[in-house]
Amino acid sequence: MTSQHPDGYDYADETCLLRALDEAQRALIAAGIEFLVMGGLASAVWGRPRWTRDVDLFVRPEDAGEALAVLTEAGFETWVHDQHWLSKAKKHGVVVDIIFRSHNDILLDEEMLARGVTATFKGLTVRVLSPEDLVVMKAVAANEDTFRYWYDAIGVIGRADLDWDYLIARARPAGARRVLSVLLYAQSVDLLVSTRAIGLLAALVLEPARRGEDRPRELSAPAASW
C-alpha cells in the first residue's frame, strides 16, 4: 500500500512497511544470512527524517539467491529484477529490494559488516550501514532522477559523527571525486566538515594531474577569438 505525496513520490504505508521489514529481517536472520539495511531507511536513521516507498537490504552477491529463496518461503512474492545487482520481494504491498551490488561495484564486505550499527527505527531493531558507507553510496549513486540521494548524504554529514579516515578509505575506490564534491557542498552550506578529509580527497583526485595524466589534449586548431 502506498500514498501519494505532493512531491509525486509514492510512499509506503508505515504499518505495512514496518511489517514487511520485520518479517524480511526475521526470515534472513533465522537463515543465517548477513545483511545491512540501506537506502531511505538508513538515511532516516542517520540523517534527516524522511519516509520511503520500499525496504533496501544489502547482501553479499553469493547470498542473493538464498536470500530470495528464504523470502519466498516466508510468503513473499519474489523475482529477479536485474541479475547483475537486484532482486525483489513483495509482501503487504511493500517491495523489499535485495541489493547485492551498488553503484560503482560497491559490494558488502567484512569491514562494512563490522562497521554496521544496530539501531532502533520506529520501534524495530535494525542493523544499518555505517554513516560513512551510506554517504559514499548515496554520493556515487545520485543523478538527475535521484537527486534526493545527494541531500540524503548531506543530511548524514550534518548529523552523524563521522570517522573521516574510514570515509576516505571507502571513497577512494568507489568515487573520490563525487564524495569530495558532496563534502565541499556540505561545507558551503555551513555544515562542519573535516578540512583534513577534504584536503586528502582533493590530493587523491589531483594526483594524476600532477603526474601529467589528466592534461587536456592540445586543440588541433587555434581557438576562436570571442
N, C-alpha and C positions, 0 to 999 in steps of 0.2 A: 504494500500500500504506500502510495506517495502523495504528497501535497504540493500544489503549485505555489511557488514563491513569486513575489513581484519581480525578482530578477530573472525569471524564466527558468530557474533550475528546479528540478523535481526532487524534493527532499523526502526521505523515508519517514513514515510514521514512527515516532520514538519507541513506542511499545513493541512494535513489530521488529524494528531494527535491533533492539536490545535482546529480544528473544532469539533472533537469528544468530547474533553474535555469541550469545551464551551457549546455544546448542552446538554451534560450529566449534567453539573453543573446547567444550567438554568432549566432543567426539574425537578431536585431534589429540588432545591431551591423553585420553584413555588409550589411544592407539600408539602413543609414544612418539608422535610426530612433532618436532620442534618448529615453532613459528613465532613471528612477531607481528603485532598489529601496526599497520602503517596507514598512509592516506589521511583522509579527513578526520578520522577518529584520533589518530596520533597527533594531528595538528591541534585538535581541540584540547588534548591533554597537555601539550607543551606550550601552545601559543594562544592565539585569540580564540574565544568561544565561537564555534561555528558548527553547523549541522551538515549532514551529508546524505547521499541517496543510497549508499552501499557500505559494505564492510570490506576492507582490504587486508588480507593476510599474506605475509611474506614467508615463503617456504624455500627449502633447498630444491634445486632442479630435480635431483634424484628422488625427492619425496613427493613431487607434484602428483604423479599418478596414484600413489597410495592415498594421498590426501583426498583426492577426488572420489576414490572408491569408498573411503571411510565416510565421507559426507553423503554419498549415495545410500549407504547402509543406514545412515542416521535419518533418512527420509527427505533429503534434499534432492531436488531436480538438478542434475549436473550435466555439463557439457564442456568440451574443449573449445575455447573461443579462438585461440591462436596457439598452435603447437610450439611456438618459439618462446612464449613468455606468460600466457594467461589461460587459466581455466576458470569456470564459473559454477557456482552452486546457488540454488534459489529455494527459499522457504519463507513462509509468512509474507510473501510478496516482496521480500528483500533479497537482493543479489549479494552473494559473498564472492569476492574476487580472490582466487588463489593465484598469486603472482610469484613466479619463480625466476624472473629476470626483469630488472627495472632498466630505465634508460641508461645508455652508455655501458651496458653489460654489467651493471651492479648486481651482484649475487649475494645471497645470505651466506655468511661465513661464520667461523667460530668466534672471531673477535666481535662481530656485530651481535651475535647471540649473547656473548658475555657482557656486552655493553647495554643490552636490553634492560628495561626498567619495569618493575611491577608497579602498576598504578591503579587507582580506582576511577572508573568512568561511569557516572550515572548509577552508582551502586554495584557495578560489576568490577571484579578484579581482572585486569588485562595486563598482558606483557607487551610493552610497546617498544618501538625503535628508540634508540638514544636520540636526544635532540640534535646532536651533531650529524648523525646519519640522516635524520629527517631533513635538516637544512640542505645537505648536499643533494639528496634525492629530489627534493622539491625544486631546487635551483636548476638542476640539469634537465628536469622534465618540463619546466614551464615553457609555454609557447603562446601564440595568439589565442588559441582556443581554450587554454588552461591557465590564463593569466592569474587566477586565484592562487595557483601554486606559489607564484612569486611572493604574494602577500602572506601566504601561509609561512614561508621561510622567514619573512620579515617579522611576523608575529612571534615565531620561536626565538629568533635572535633577541627580540626585545624583552622576552620574559624568562627564558631559561638561563641557567648558569652553565655556560658552555666550556668544554675542555677544548681550547683553541688548538692545541697541538694535535689532538685526535682529529678535529675537524679538518685541519690542513692535510693530515695524512690521508684522510678519506677523499678530500677534494683533488689531490694530486693526480690519481689515475682516472677519476670519474669526470672531472671537468673544472680544472683550476680557474679558467677564465670566467666561467659562469658564476662560480662561487665568489670569486673576487668581485664581480660586478654587483652581486647581491650585498656583500659586505659594504662596499662603497656606497650603495644606495641607502642601506640601513644607517650608515654614519651621516649621510646627507640629510636624513630626517631626524637627526639628533638622538639616535639610539647609541648606547655605549658599546662600541665595537673595539676590539683589541687592535691598536695600530701596529703592533708587532705582527699579528696574524695577517693584516693587510700587506705589510711590507714583505713578509715571507712568501705570500702568494704572488705578489707582484714580481718578486725576484724569480719565482718559478716560471711565470708567464714570459718575462723579458729575457730570460737566459738564452733561448735560441737566437733572439735578435742580436745579443751581444756576440754570438759566435758567427754572425752573418748569415744565419739560416733563413731568416724571415725578411731579408731585404727585398723591397719591391723590384720587379724587373724594369729595366730601362725602357722608356717608351720608344717605339720604332720610328716615331715622327715627332718633331718638335710640338710642344703643347701649344694650343691656340692662345692667342693674346686676347684677353677679355676687356 
